[in-house]
Each structure stands twice: as C-alpha cells, then as structure tokens.
Amino acid sequence: MGLSEIVDGHIKELLNQEQLLYDTRIAVCRDCKLITKDKVLGEICDRKKWFDLNTGAVSLVRIDGYINGCGCRLSAKARIPEATCPLRKW
C-alpha cells in the first residue's frame, strides 16, 4: 500500500466515507488476535504480533511461517477498497 492510499484512507476516515466497507471489515478485525487498541491511534493491526494461520497461535517474536500485523490504523485502512488484511481475511 502506497502513501496515496494511506492518505486516502485517512481522508475517508475524516469524512466518514466507506462506512459499510469499514463496518464489515472492522467486525472481522475485532475477532483477530493481531488487533491492539492503542490509546492514541485507536485500533491497529499490531506489527509486534505474529500469527500462525494453521494453529491460531500468537507470538511476540518472529517465528518462521507466522505472519505479523501490518501496523496500520484500522479506522483508515479498512475504508480503502484496494487494501488487504495481512492474513487475507479481507
């Protein structure tokens, strides 16, 4: 995802656009073990967490075969139609 898409997501967030897309995606994210609530940034896909798609295990250290969070603010990213979840859940 490039800078223009990131800016677009933040603009859509500020203007409350793509709300249906956001609602659908954030429901998936809120069930995910990679989500973290940051006091300043809100809900983020935590780049410090690693997830094993086969077992559902989570690690705070890198393990081969695990996928880490992207670090994005979900309130913005989930509004970008072209954006994807690092776990391919959307």
N, C-alpha and C positions, 0 to 999 in steps of 0.2 A: 504494500500500500504506500503510495507516494504522498508527498506533502500536500498536493492539491486535494486529494481525497480526505486527508486528515482535517484540513481547513474546512472542506465542505461538510464533513460530519459535525464539526463544532458549530458551524453556521446553522445547520439543520436543527441541532440541539437548541440553540438560542431562539430560533424561530418556531420551535415545536413542530417541525416538519417530519414526515415519515413516521408518524406516531404508531400506526398499525404495524409497520415493519419492526419498529423498536419494541413494541409490546410483545410481539411474537418471539423475537429473538431474546429479549431480556428474561422471559419466562424460562427459556432453555438455559441461559447463563446462570440464573439463580439456583438451578439444580446441579450445577457443575462444581466440582471440587477445586477448580482453579480460581474461582471468584474470591475476591477480597474486598471488604469495604474499607476504604481509606477516608479518614476524617476530612481531608481537603479535596481529594479527587473524586470521591464517590466510589461507585462500584468499578473495579478494574479486573482485568484478566491478568492475574498475578504472574509476572515474569520470574518470580523466585520459586514458583511451584512447578513440579514436574509430574506428569500423569502417565500411567501405563494403561493404554486402551484395552489391553487383554484382561488385566486383573482388576482395574479400578484403583490400584494403589497410587498413593501420592508420596512424593519425596521432596525434601527441601534442598537436595543436592542432585546434580546431574547424574543420571543413570542411562546407559545405552538403551535405546528403544523407547524411552519415555519422551513425551512431548511437553515443552514448557509453555506457559502462558505468554501472550504477546505483549503484555504491559499496557494495553490500550484502555482508555476510559470508555467504558461500555455505553454510557449515555450518548456518546458521539459516534462510536464505531458501529453500533447496532442500527444506526439510521442510514448507513451507506449501503445501497443495494449491492454494490460490487464487492463489499468486504466479506471476508470469510472468517470463520472460527478456526483457530489453530488445530482443534480436534475434529474439524469438519462436521460439527453438529448443525451448522447453518452456513 
